[in-house]
């Protein structure tokens, strides 16, 4: 059971670790293709936040978002492989942070083909989030070790 649990965690975390490695290799000076894809979406969200709160809002940068995602995926994935709950929490933060940026199906009409391309990816991110929540829940439910109580034998004199 322990080996299959490790193998499952390794296969699950490989999605995040390999993605972080690819982002790291493509990063370059400008943040790579990930920052290029995120830049218009970050600008749109920045405009929305400024319209609701005002000009005193922290400026979002796509390059910083890519670095944050890369760190959360890499560190969280490695910790998750070894069964750490903190690794699952880091991966959960990454999914919660990046899903609205990457899969913004809500900006398109239902008739738009882009809507139907982004919705399954959004649902897949929800499934990953559900798997991480399941892992965290099972870590809290299962006892770490069953401590067997030793029975002391009485001495006869």
C-alpha positions in Angstrom: 0.0 0.0 0.0 2.8 2.4 0.8 4.5 2.0 -2.6 1.3 2.6 -4.5 0.5 5.7 -2.4 4.0 7.0 -3.2 3.6 6.2 -6.9 0.2 8.0 -7.0 1.6 11.1 -5.3 4.6 11.0 -7.7 2.4 10.8 -10.8 0.1 13.5 -9.5 2.9 15.8 -8.5 4.7 15.2 -11.8 2.1 17.4 -13.5 3.1 20.3 -11.4 6.8 19.6 -11.2 7.2 19.2 -15.0 5.2 22.4 -15.6 7.4 24.3 -13.2 10.5 23.0 -14.9 9.2 24.0 -18.3 8.3 27.5 -17.0 11.8 27.7 -15.5 13.5 26.7 -18.8 11.4 29.2 -20.9 11.6 32.1 -18.4 14.3 34.2 -20.0 14.4 38.0 -19.5 10.8 38.8 -20.2 9.1 35.9 -18.3 8.7 33.6 -21.2 5.6 32.6 -23.0 3.7 32.2 -19.8 4.1 35.9 -18.9 3.3 36.8 -22.5 0.0 34.9 -22.3 -0.8 36.2 -18.8 0.0 39.9 -19.5 -3.4 40.9 -21.0 -5.4 38.9 -18.4 -3.4 40.5 -15.6 -4.0 43.9 -17.1 -7.7 43.2 -17.3 -7.9 42.1 -13.7 -5.8 45.1 -12.7 -8.2 47.5 -14.4 -11.2 45.8 -12.7 -9.6 46.0 -9.2 -8.7 49.7 -9.8 -12.3 50.5 -10.9 -13.6 48.9 -7.7 -11.1 50.1 -5.1 -9.2 53.0 -6.6 -5.7 54.0 -7.6 -4.0 52.9 -4.3 -3.9 49.2 -5.5 -0.7 47.2 -5.7 0.4 46.9 -9.4 0.2 43.3 -10.6 3.0 42.1 -12.9 2.7 39.0 -15.1 6.4 38.2 -14.6 6.0 38.1 -10.8 2.9 35.9 -11.1 4.9 33.5 -13.3 7.7 33.3 -10.7 5.2 32.8 -7.9 3.5 30.0 -9.8 6.8 28.4 -10.6 7.9 28.4 -7.0 4.5 27.1 -5.7 4.5 24.3 -8.3 8.1 23.2 -7.8 8.3 23.3 -4.0 4.8 22.1 -3.5 5.2 19.3 -5.9 8.4 18.0 -4.4 6.9 18.2 -0.8 3.7 16.5 -2.0 5.7 13.5 -3.4 7.0 12.8 0.1 3.5 13.0 1.6 3.7 16.4 3.1 0.5 18.2 3.8 2.2 21.6 3.4 3.1 20.5 -0.2 -0.6 19.9 -0.9 -1.4 23.3 0.5 1.2 25.0 -1.7 -0.2 23.2 -4.7 -3.7 24.2 -3.7 -2.7 27.9 -3.4 -1.2 27.6 -6.9 -4.4 26.2 -8.4 -6.5 28.8 -6.6 -4.3 31.6 -7.7 -3.7 30.6 -11.3 -7.1 29.2 -12.4 -8.9 32.5 -12.7 -6.0 33.9 -14.8 -5.4 30.9 -17.1 -9.0 29.7 -17.7 -11.1 32.9 -17.9 -14.1 31.3 -19.7 -16.3 33.8 -17.8 -15.1 36.6 -20.1 -16.7 34.9 -23.2 -20.3 34.2 -24.3 -21.5 30.6 -24.4 -21.6 30.7 -28.2 -18.0 31.7 -28.5 -15.7 28.8 -29.3 -13.1 30.1 -26.9 -15.6 29.5 -24.1 -15.8 25.8 -25.0 -12.0 25.6 -25.1 -11.5 27.1 -21.7 -14.3 25.5 -19.7 -12.9 22.0 -19.7 -9.6 23.3 -18.5 -11.3 25.2 -15.7 -13.2 22.0 -14.7 -9.9 20.1 -14.8 -8.4 22.6 -12.4 -11.4 22.1 -10.1 -10.8 18.4 -10.2 -7.1 18.9 -9.2 -8.3 21.1 -6.4 -10.7 18.4 -5.3 -7.9 15.8 -5.3 -5.7 18.0 -3.2 -8.6 18.7 -0.7 -9.2 14.9 -0.5 -5.5 14.3 0.3 -5.5 17.0 3.0 -8.7 15.5 4.4 -7.3 12.0 4.5 -4.1 13.2 6.1 -6.3 14.6 9.0 -8.5 11.5 9.3 -6.0 8.7 9.2 -3.9 8.1 12.4 -0.2 8.5 11.8 0.8 5.4 13.8 -1.1 2.9 15.8 0.6 2.7 19.1 0.3 -0.7 20.6 0.1 -0.8 24.3 2.5 -3.2 26.0 1.0 -5.4 28.6 3.3 -5.8 31.6 3.6 -9.3 33.0 3.2 -9.5 36.7 6.2 -11.1 38.4 5.5 -14.0 40.6 7.6 -14.4 43.7 
